[in-house]
Every structure is written in structure tokens, then in C-alpha cells.
């Protein structure tokens, strides 16, 4: 019990976690934006963005698990999967932003592309921070899951006891 309390106290506050999220996630995101631009000179931009998004999501999830949210170790498969879901949404946001840019500007320069890409990434990043902090790396989630697992049979018994004993008459809907 003491260990759980110590781990809970070791969890960083919102401001500290956000600062770390910006440092690690922003650092990975910034490096990714340059990697996408470099890779896009060899392959289709959408594919370059997808490949870099996968690699950067794996890296950022590990950094966030270890340092940003104080999980104290490597990210679990569940955390990687949930983080990947939020990264997929971020990928959609950056892709749509770039598609809109290319619809509005016939030949945008690299600087304009970077501004649009990084702006879309920043907006998606704020949403990801909230999701990662409140859902993916939330403290006490394993305790809640364990409680639900132990109480589930009790709820099932209660639900059966509350069900009507006789036949149920349903009216015709039409």
C-alpha cells in the first residue's frame, strides 16, 4: 500500500506533465516534421507522413510513459494501442491541413508547409495531451479495472435477481 501511495505522489502535476509533454512530444514532433519533409522528397507525402507518424508515435509513447506522466516504466501494449488511436486522429488532422493547403496554394514553399504542418500538429498535440493524461496514463485505472473484475459477478447476480420472474409481455410497436 505504501508503494502505491509513493507512486501516486511521484506522479507529476498537470503543469509539469504538460511541460514534459511539450518537451518530449514537441521534440519528437519537430524532428518528425523535418523527417517528413526529407522523406517526402523521395516518396509520396502521405506515405512519408504515415511512416514517420508510426515511428514517432512509438518513440513518443515510450518517452511519455517513462518521463512525462510518471508511469515508472515502459508503456504497455494497451497504452501503445490507445496512443496509436490518438496519433491516428492527429495524422488525419495534419493530412487534412496539408491537403487544404495544397488546394488553396498551387505551389506552397517548404516554410509555409512547415508552418501549416506544425500548427496542425500543435492543435492535435493539445488534444492528445488531454487524452493521454486522462485516459491512457491515468493513475488508478488498474485499480478500477481490478475492482470491476472482482465485483462483476456480484453485479451479474444482482441483475438476475432484479429481473422479472414471470414472462414479459411486449406490445406491438406498429
FENGISUL-V129686 format. One record per residue. N is the residue number from 1. RES is the residue in three letters. PHI is phi in degrees with one decimal (NA if undefined). OMEGA is omega in whole degrees, 0 to 359 (NA if undefined). Layout:
n;res;phi;omega
N;RES;PHI;OMEGA
N;RES;PHI;OMEGA
This chain:
n;res;phi;omega
1;UNK;NA;179
2;UNK;-60.6;180
3;UNK;-64.0;179
4;UNK;-63.0;179
5;UNK;-68.0;179
6;UNK;-64.2;179
7;UNK;-66.2;180
8;UNK;-63.9;180
9;UNK;-69.8;181
10;UNK;-76.2;180
11;UNK;-64.5;181
12;UNK;-70.3;176
13;UNK;-70.4;184
14;UNK;-59.6;182
15;UNK;-64.3;179
16;UNK;-63.7;179
17;UNK;-62.9;180
18;UNK;-66.2;178
19;UNK;-61.5;177
20;UNK;-67.4;178
21;UNK;-60.1;179
22;UNK;-65.7;181
23;UNK;-63.4;183
24;UNK;-75.9;181
25;UNK;-65.9;178
26;UNK;-66.6;177
27;UNK;-63.3;177
28;UNK;-65.4;179
29;UNK;-63.4;179
30;UNK;-65.1;177
31;UNK;-61.4;179
32;UNK;-64.2;182
33;UNK;-62.7;177
34;UNK;-72.1;178
35;UNK;-66.1;177
36;UNK;-62.5;180
37;UNK;-60.4;180
38;UNK;-68.1;181
39;UNK;-68.2;180
40;UNK;-67.5;176
41;UNK;-76.2;180
42;UNK;-108.2;182
43;UNK;-131.5;179
44;UNK;-54.2;184
45;UNK;-58.3;181
46;UNK;-61.1;178
47;UNK;-69.4;177
48;UNK;-60.1;179
49;UNK;-62.4;180
50;UNK;-63.5;181
51;UNK;-63.2;181
52;UNK;-67.5;178
53;UNK;-62.7;179
54;UNK;-63.1;182
55;UNK;-64.1;182
56;UNK;-69.2;178
57;UNK;-67.2;177
58;UNK;-61.0;180
59;UNK;-63.4;182
60;UNK;-64.3;179
61;UNK;-62.1;177
62;UNK;-62.9;179
63;UNK;-62.5;180
64;UNK;-66.0;179
65;UNK;-63.7;185
66;UNK;-79.7;190
67;UNK;-120.5;188
68;UNK;-69.1;187
69;UNK;-105.2;175
70;UNK;63.9;179
71;UNK;-69.5;174
72;UNK;84.5;179
73;UNK;-178.1;181
74;UNK;-69.1;176
75;UNK;-72.0;178
76;UNK;-82.7;177
77;UNK;-62.3;178
78;UNK;-61.2;180
79;UNK;-65.6;176
80;UNK;-63.0;180
81;UNK;-64.7;179
82;UNK;-66.9;177
83;UNK;-64.0;178
84;UNK;-63.4;177
85;UNK;-62.3;178
86;UNK;-70.4;177
87;UNK;-69.2;177
88;UNK;-62.7;177
89;UNK;-65.4;177
90;UNK;-64.6;176
91;UNK;-59.5;179
92;UNK;-62.4;180
93;UNK;-63.2;181
94;UNK;-67.8;179
95;UNK;-66.2;178
96;UNK;-63.1;179
97;UNK;-60.1;180
98;UNK;-70.0;177
99;UNK;-63.2;178
100;UNK;-63.8;178
101;UNK;-56.6;182
102;UNK;-70.5;174
103;UNK;-77.4;183
104;UNK;-85.6;183
105;UNK;-123.1;185
106;UNK;-60.6;181
107;UNK;-137.2;181
108;UNK;-68.9;178
109;UNK;-77.2;181
110;UNK;-62.2;181
111;UNK;-64.5;178
112;UNK;-63.6;177
113;UNK;-60.4;179
114;UNK;-65.5;179
115;UNK;-61.9;180
116;UNK;-65.7;181
117;UNK;-61.9;181
118;UNK;-69.1;176
119;UNK;-65.2;177
120;UNK;-63.6;178
121;UNK;-64.8;179
122;UNK;-64.9;178
123;UNK;-63.7;178
124;UNK;-65.6;180
125;UNK;-64.8;178
126;UNK;-63.6;178
127;UNK;-65.0;178
128;UNK;-64.0;179
129;UNK;-56.8;180
130;UNK;-60.3;181
131;UNK;-65.5;181
132;UNK;-65.2;181
133;UNK;-70.1;186
134;UNK;-85.9;184
135;UNK;-121.9;190
136;UNK;-65.9;182
137;UNK;-109.7;181
138;UNK;-64.5;176
139;UNK;-73.6;176
140;UNK;83.0;180
141;UNK;-63.3;179
142;UNK;-67.6;177
143;UNK;-67.4;178
144;UNK;-65.2;179
145;UNK;-62.3;179
146;UNK;-63.7;178
147;UNK;-64.0;180
148;UNK;-64.0;180
149;UNK;-63.5;181
150;UNK;-77.0;182
151;UNK;-94.2;182
152;UNK;-55.8;179
153;UNK;-60.1;178
154;UNK;-63.2;179
155;UNK;-63.9;180
156;UNK;-64.5;178
157;UNK;-64.7;180
158;UNK;-63.5;181
159;UNK;-65.9;178
160;UNK;-68.1;181
161;UNK;-67.4;182
162;UNK;-81.5;181
163;UNK;-71.2;180
164;UNK;-64.1;183
165;UNK;-79.4;183
166;UNK;-95.7;179
167;UNK;-66.7;180
168;UNK;-101.5;180
169;UNK;-96.7;178
170;UNK;-111.5;177
171;UNK;-83.6;177
172;UNK;-76.7;185
173;UNK;-84.1;183
174;UNK;-120.7;NA
